Amino acid sequence: MESQKSNIDKDTFLAQWLEGERSDMELKNLVSDDDFNAYKKLKKGIEVAEQLDAPINLSYDKIQKRISTKQPKVRSLYKTWTIGIAASLILLFGLFSLFGNDNVIIETGFGENKTIALLDGSEVILNSKSKITYNKSDWTTNRELTLEGEAYFKVQKGNTFTVKTANGSVSVLGTQFNVNSTSDFFDVVCYEGKVSVKTNASEHLLLPTNSVRKINGFPSENSVTQLIQPTWVTGESTFKSVPIKYVISALEEQYNITFNTESIDGSVLFSGSFPHNNLNVALKTVFETMDIKFSEKEKRNIKLRY
């Protein structure tokens, strides 16, 4: 019973403070330091929420004012009391973690490559339409990031460096490697050092020039490359025995176009490359070698057929 009364008192103090009836110093003397710091964060959150909910349309604003003038006026303390009680519930669900969020998110657009220097001196080159996410606050003890899309990594030596994807994870100590991960395509190539690759079904240890690929749920396949780095970092995408549908997706991400593929077989394998700076050359390089005709059905929407 005493605990329940204490919680009610805290809600009352919070409501009065939010209403402006108590100063910061008065509230600090009435509650613990942890509660006071929590209330300050909560107040900041409420201010942000009110800004986000503020009407951006003048006519809507007028309607709201008309409604408020027709309703009986209620003491603002009750309104703030409600906020205080709701605030206590919000705190239980981890609102504070929201304000302490140190996640860094970096994305690329269509046809865009971006080089990112990480906190330990490691380097990431993001291919087009790709994203990495990591937490900067614990990076020195936990070098881990999440990747969606494709990226080339140059990792400085240190504790384990892990790249997580929807298809599996890649772990190293210090090396250079490329990861390409989409919904049903996973490809990892080691260019320097050693790379550990784990999927739900298998584990692999890659040495320089080794690669492993998993496509559309089929078993993983190992192969060897003669390249010293992925060609896309210098403006050209290269493929070796890859179903044409993945090549088409890469074209879409580089040139911000769409393809109508209803009339072709997307599982036919393609080996070759296309440039990133000339759409017409890229289309001819890919489709003429496959005896696939292409025509622009409408602006930036290309129909493929045999």
C-alpha positions as CSV (number, residue, x, y, z in Angstrom):
1,M,0.0,0.0,0.0
2,E,2.9,2.3,0.9
3,S,4.5,1.6,-2.5
4,Q,1.3,2.4,-4.3
5,K,1.0,5.7,-2.5
6,S,4.6,6.5,-3.3
7,N,4.0,5.9,-7.0
8,I,0.9,8.1,-6.9
9,D,2.9,10.9,-5.2
10,K,5.6,10.6,-8.0
11,D,2.9,10.9,-10.7
12,T,1.5,14.0,-8.9
13,F,5.0,15.6,-8.6
14,L,5.6,14.8,-12.3
15,A,2.3,16.3,-13.4
16,Q,2.9,19.5,-11.3
17,W,6.4,19.9,-12.7
18,L,5.2,19.4,-16.3
19,E,2.5,22.0,-15.7
20,G,5.1,24.5,-14.4
21,E,3.8,24.5,-10.8
22,R,7.0,23.1,-9.5
23,S,10.5,24.1,-10.4
24,D,13.4,21.7,-11.3
25,M,14.9,22.2,-7.9
26,E,11.6,21.4,-6.1
27,L,11.1,18.2,-8.1
28,K,14.7,17.2,-7.5
29,N,14.2,17.5,-3.8
30,L,11.0,15.4,-3.9
31,V,12.2,12.4,-6.0
32,S,15.4,10.3,-6.3
33,D,18.2,11.4,-8.7
34,D,17.4,8.5,-11.0
35,D,13.7,9.5,-11.2
36,F,14.7,13.1,-11.7
37,N,17.0,12.2,-14.6
38,A,14.3,9.9,-16.0
39,Y,11.6,12.7,-15.8
40,K,13.9,15.1,-17.7
41,K,14.3,12.6,-20.5
42,L,10.6,12.0,-20.5
43,K,9.9,15.8,-20.8
44,K,12.2,16.0,-23.7
45,G,10.4,13.1,-25.3
46,I,7.0,14.7,-24.8
47,E,8.3,18.0,-26.4
48,V,9.5,16.1,-29.4
49,A,6.2,14.2,-29.7
50,E,4.2,17.4,-29.5
51,Q,6.4,18.9,-32.3
52,L,5.8,15.9,-34.5
53,D,2.1,15.9,-33.8
54,A,1.7,19.7,-34.5
55,P,-0.7,20.4,-37.4
56,I,1.1,21.2,-40.6
57,N,-2.1,22.3,-42.3
58,L,-3.7,25.7,-41.4
59,S,-7.2,24.5,-42.0
60,Y,-6.7,21.6,-39.8
61,D,-5.4,23.9,-37.1
62,K,-8.5,26.1,-37.3
63,I,-10.7,23.0,-37.0
64,Q,-8.9,22.0,-33.8
65,K,-9.3,25.4,-32.4
66,R,-13.0,25.4,-33.1
67,I,-13.4,22.1,-31.4
68,S,-11.5,23.2,-28.3
69,T,-13.7,26.4,-28.0
70,K,-16.8,24.3,-28.0
71,Q,-15.6,21.9,-25.3
72,P,-15.9,22.8,-21.6
73,K,-12.5,23.9,-20.3
74,V,-10.8,21.4,-18.0
75,R,-8.0,22.2,-15.6
76,S,-4.8,21.5,-17.3
77,L,-3.6,19.7,-14.3
78,Y,-5.9,16.7,-15.1
79,K,-4.5,16.6,-18.6
80,T,-1.0,16.6,-17.3
81,W,-1.9,14.1,-14.6
82,T,-2.9,11.8,-17.5
83,I,0.4,12.4,-19.2
84,G,2.2,11.6,-15.9
85,I,0.4,8.3,-15.5
86,A,1.0,7.4,-19.2
87,A,4.6,8.4,-18.8
88,S,5.1,5.9,-16.0
89,L,3.9,3.2,-18.3
90,I,6.1,4.3,-21.2
91,L,9.1,4.2,-18.9
92,L,8.5,0.5,-18.3
93,F,8.8,-0.2,-22.0
94,G,12.3,1.3,-22.3
95,L,11.8,4.9,-23.5
96,F,15.2,5.8,-22.2
97,S,16.9,3.5,-24.5
98,L,15.5,5.5,-27.4
99,F,17.3,8.6,-26.2
100,G,20.5,6.7,-25.6
101,N,20.4,5.2,-29.0
102,D,23.9,5.3,-30.5
103,N,23.1,3.4,-33.7
104,V,24.7,4.7,-36.9
105,I,22.8,4.0,-40.2
106,I,24.5,4.7,-43.5
107,E,22.7,4.1,-46.8
108,T,23.4,4.6,-50.5
109,G,21.0,5.5,-53.3
110,F,20.6,4.3,-56.9
111,G,24.0,4.2,-58.7
112,E,25.8,5.6,-55.6
113,N,28.9,4.2,-54.0
114,K,30.0,5.5,-50.6
115,T,33.2,5.0,-48.6
116,I,32.9,5.0,-44.8
117,A,35.7,5.2,-42.3
118,L,34.8,3.2,-39.1
119,L,35.9,4.2,-35.6
120,D,38.8,1.7,-35.6
121,G,40.2,2.8,-38.9
122,S,38.5,0.0,-40.9
123,E,37.0,1.0,-44.2
124,V,33.7,0.1,-45.8
125,I,32.8,0.8,-49.4
126,L,29.0,0.5,-49.9
127,N,27.6,-0.4,-53.3
128,S,24.4,1.1,-54.6
129,K,21.1,0.6,-52.7
130,S,22.9,-0.8,-49.7
131,K,22.9,-0.1,-45.9
132,I,25.0,-0.7,-42.9
133,T,24.0,-0.2,-39.2
134,Y,26.3,-0.3,-36.2
135,N,26.5,0.9,-32.6
136,K,29.2,3.5,-32.0
137,S,29.1,3.4,-28.2
138,D,30.5,-0.1,-27.9
139,W,32.5,-0.4,-31.1
140,T,35.8,-0.7,-29.4
141,T,34.7,-3.9,-27.6
142,N,32.2,-5.2,-30.1
143,R,33.1,-4.6,-33.8
144,E,29.8,-5.7,-35.3
145,L,27.6,-4.3,-38.0
146,T,24.6,-5.3,-40.0
147,L,24.6,-5.2,-43.8
148,E,21.8,-5.1,-46.3
149,G,23.0,-5.2,-49.9
150,E,26.7,-5.2,-50.9
151,A,29.9,-3.8,-49.4
152,Y,33.6,-4.2,-49.6
153,F,35.5,-4.3,-46.3
154,K,39.1,-3.4,-45.4
155,V,39.3,-4.4,-41.8
156,Q,42.1,-3.2,-39.4
157,K,43.5,-5.9,-37.1
158,G,42.0,-6.2,-33.6
159,N,39.3,-8.1,-31.9
160,T,36.7,-10.0,-34.0
161,F,35.0,-8.0,-36.7
162,T,31.6,-9.4,-37.6
163,V,29.2,-8.6,-40.5
164,K,25.6,-9.8,-39.9
165,T,23.2,-10.3,-42.8
166,A,19.8,-11.9,-43.2
167,N,21.6,-14.8,-44.9
168,G,24.4,-15.4,-42.5
169,S,27.4,-13.8,-40.8
170,V,31.0,-13.1,-41.7
171,S,33.7,-12.9,-39.0
172,V,37.4,-11.8,-39.4
173,L,40.2,-10.3,-37.4
174,G,41.9,-8.2,-40.1
175,T,41.4,-8.7,-43.8
176,Q,39.7,-7.6,-47.0
177,F,36.5,-9.2,-48.3
178,N,33.3,-8.5,-50.2
179,V,29.8,-9.4,-49.0
180,N,26.7,-9.3,-51.2
181,S,23.5,-10.2,-49.4
182,T,19.9,-9.8,-50.7
183,S,16.7,-11.6,-49.9
184,D,17.8,-14.9,-51.5
185,F,21.3,-14.3,-52.7
186,F,24.5,-14.5,-50.5
187,D,28.0,-14.2,-51.8
188,V,31.3,-13.7,-49.9
189,V,34.7,-13.3,-51.4
190,C,38.0,-13.2,-49.5
191,Y,40.8,-11.0,-50.9
192,E,43.2,-10.9,-48.0
193,G,43.5,-12.8,-44.7
194,K,41.0,-15.3,-43.5
195,V,37.2,-15.1,-43.5
196,S,34.8,-17.2,-41.5
197,V,31.3,-17.5,-43.0
198,K,28.3,-19.0,-41.2
199,T,24.8,-19.6,-42.6
200,N,22.0,-21.6,-41.1
201,A,23.1,-24.7,-43.0
202,S,26.9,-24.5,-43.2
203,E,30.2,-23.0,-42.1
204,H,33.1,-22.0,-44.3
205,L,36.7,-20.8,-43.8
206,L,37.8,-18.7,-46.8
207,L,41.4,-18.0,-47.7
208,P,42.5,-15.3,-50.3
209,T,40.8,-15.7,-53.7
210,N,38.3,-18.2,-52.1
211,S,34.5,-17.4,-52.3
212,V,31.3,-19.0,-51.2
213,R,27.8,-18.4,-52.7
214,K,24.3,-19.5,-51.7
215,I,21.5,-18.8,-54.1
216,N,17.7,-19.1,-53.6
217,G,17.9,-21.8,-50.9
218,F,20.3,-24.2,-52.8
219,P,23.4,-25.6,-51.1
220,S,26.4,-23.3,-50.8
221,E,28.9,-23.4,-53.7
222,N,32.6,-22.7,-53.4
223,S,34.8,-21.1,-56.1
224,V,38.0,-19.2,-56.8
225,T,38.5,-15.7,-58.1
226,Q,41.5,-14.1,-59.9
227,L,40.5,-10.6,-59.0
228,I,42.4,-8.5,-56.3
229,Q,39.2,-6.6,-55.4
230,P,35.6,-6.4,-56.5
231,T,35.2,-4.6,-59.9
232,W,32.2,-2.6,-58.8
233,V,34.4,-0.3,-56.6
234,T,35.9,1.0,-59.9
235,G,32.7,1.3,-61.8
236,E,31.9,-2.1,-63.3
237,S,29.8,-5.0,-62.1
238,T,31.1,-8.4,-62.9
239,F,29.2,-11.8,-62.6
240,K,30.3,-15.4,-63.0
241,S,27.5,-18.0,-63.7
242,V,24.8,-15.9,-61.9
243,P,21.1,-16.2,-62.8
244,I,20.2,-13.3,-65.0
245,K,17.5,-12.1,-62.6
246,Y,20.2,-11.0,-60.1
247,V,22.1,-9.2,-62.9
248,I,18.8,-7.4,-63.8
249,S,18.4,-6.4,-60.1
250,A,21.9,-5.0,-60.2
251,L,21.1,-2.9,-63.3
252,E,18.0,-1.6,-61.6
253,E,20.0,-0.5,-58.5
254,Q,22.7,1.2,-60.6
255,Y,20.6,3.0,-63.1
256,N,17.3,3.5,-61.2
257,I,15.2,1.7,-63.8
258,T,12.7,-1.2,-63.9
259,F,12.4,-4.2,-66.1
260,N,9.4,-6.2,-67.3
261,T,10.8,-9.7,-67.1
262,E,7.6,-11.7,-67.7
263,S,8.7,-13.0,-71.1
264,I,12.2,-14.2,-70.2
265,D,13.6,-17.0,-68.0
266,G,15.3,-15.4,-65.0
267,S,17.2,-18.6,-64.0
268,V,19.4,-18.6,-67.2
269,L,23.0,-18.1,-66.1
270,F,25.0,-15.0,-67.1
271,S,28.8,-14.5,-67.0
272,G,30.2,-11.0,-67.9
273,S,30.1,-7.4,-66.7
274,F,28.4,-4.1,-67.3
275,P,29.6,-0.5,-66.8
276,H,28.1,2.0,-64.3
277,N,28.4,5.1,-66.4
278,N,26.5,4.2,-69.6
279,L,23.1,2.6,-69.6
280,N,22.9,1.9,-73.3
281,V,26.3,0.1,-73.3
282,A,25.2,-1.8,-70.1
283,L,22.0,-3.0,-71.7
284,K,23.7,-4.2,-74.9
285,T,26.5,-5.9,-72.9
286,V,24.1,-7.9,-70.8
287,F,21.2,-8.7,-73.1
288,E,22.7,-8.9,-76.6
289,T,25.0,-11.7,-75.4
290,M,21.9,-13.5,-74.0
291,D,19.9,-13.0,-77.2
292,I,17.4,-11.0,-75.2
293,K,15.7,-8.1,-76.9
294,F,14.9,-4.9,-74.9
295,S,12.8,-1.9,-75.6
296,E,11.6,1.0,-73.5
297,K,7.9,0.5,-72.8
298,E,7.7,3.8,-71.0
299,K,10.1,6.1,-69.3
300,R,12.7,4.1,-67.5
301,N,10.6,0.9,-67.7
302,I,12.2,-1.6,-70.1
303,K,10.5,-4.7,-71.5
304,L,12.6,-7.8,-72.1
305,R,11.7,-10.6,-74.5
306,Y,13.3,-13.3,-76.7
